[in-house]
Amino acid sequence: MRLAQIVPGRRPPAGLVGAVLTRDLLVDGERWSKGRRLTAADLARLAAASETRAPGGRSASQVTVIVAEAGDLHEDEAALRLAGAIRGPGLELRGPAESRVDLLAATDGVFRVRVPALERLNRIDPLEVFTVLDGQVVRAGALVASVKVAPHVVAESAVLAGERVALRAGPLVQVAPFARWRVGIVVKEMIGEQARARFEASIRARVEGLGSAVAAFRYVGDDPGAVAEALRTFSHGPGRVDLLLTAGAGSTDPLDAVFVALARVGGRIVRHGVPAHPGSMLWLGRIGRTIVLGLPTCGAYSKATAVDLLLPWLLAGEPASAATVARLGHGGILGRDQRFRFPTYALQLEAPEG
């Protein structure tokens, strides 16, 4: 690219159609924004202008423009190309506006960003990609990422380098939508009658707030046989659910009826506890194709906890694995200032204390 200057009131040099303004400009009272690509009509107006000023009021005796050459891209074209390269499923584009292209969630779900690839891309001067946090629960229409190119004209080689990073990441950003799962709940009867209504309301708010449905609640005694029968009903045959929540287990007692019953029906523990608080006693398991989530006492009722971070991830397709649980550790101190990370339903729950 090269620079050129135009003197308002004089005939401009040849070859400036498509040149780009480097500053905002008032031409006979009309505001032209920086980044504007000058047309032949614009150049004619500058040649005939009686007054040309900077927005601050200072008279503009000369106007500096950038002339793109072979291998150069205008900022809007560069931003659109880069946004298209990083965009994965569940995202819509908006813009460009002043070289910024926004990516909006096309669906309710969980936003995912490949952070190492994002950092590699942002090392390429002058490309800029910025996002909300990886793993954040988002609603349809929410702004989740933006792409911007700082100068008005950029070398295409920089955009190509960014596109290569995005292609290797495949995709760099996406929104994983919530699946509509059937969810069963098995509760040991240590939860008293008076607490049941509050417990069931909090569970329904969580499950239905993420687009899934409660199949049934089963209340059982503190007996491995009774618990095993309930677990088998929800994990085998026509009554099988996708996700099974349990409550009332003594999470630190290996011989608790829930854990004994889990082994009897062929299930296994994937992870004892999670690296987040409150809710660190949450546990994760499987019975065949059914995921089992053991609720901590604080998560069984009305408080927002680690359950409200892990549950959306599972319903958005994250595997029920130790690796998924391990991701909770970064940002796992769930104080009131972290409440924005929770789903919308959690706004009706007690704020976590961290």
Secondary structure, 3 states (H helix, E strand, C coil): CEEEEECCCCCCCCCCCCCEECCCEEECCEEECCCCECCHHHHHHHHHCCCEECCCCCECCCEEEEECCCCEEEHHHHHHHHHHHHECCCEEEEEEECCEEEEEECCCEEEEECHHHHHHHHCCCCEEEEECCCCCEECCCCEEEEEEECCCEEEHHHHHHHHHHHHHHCCCEEEEECCCCEEEEEEECCCCHHHHHHHHHHHHHHHHHCCCEEEEEEEECCCHHHHHHHHHHHHCHHHCCCEEEEECCCCCCCCCHHHHHHHHCCCEEEEECCCCECCCCCEEEEECCEEEEECCHHHCCCECCCHHHHHHHHHCCCCCCHHHHHHHHCCCECCHHHHHHCCHHHHHCECCCC
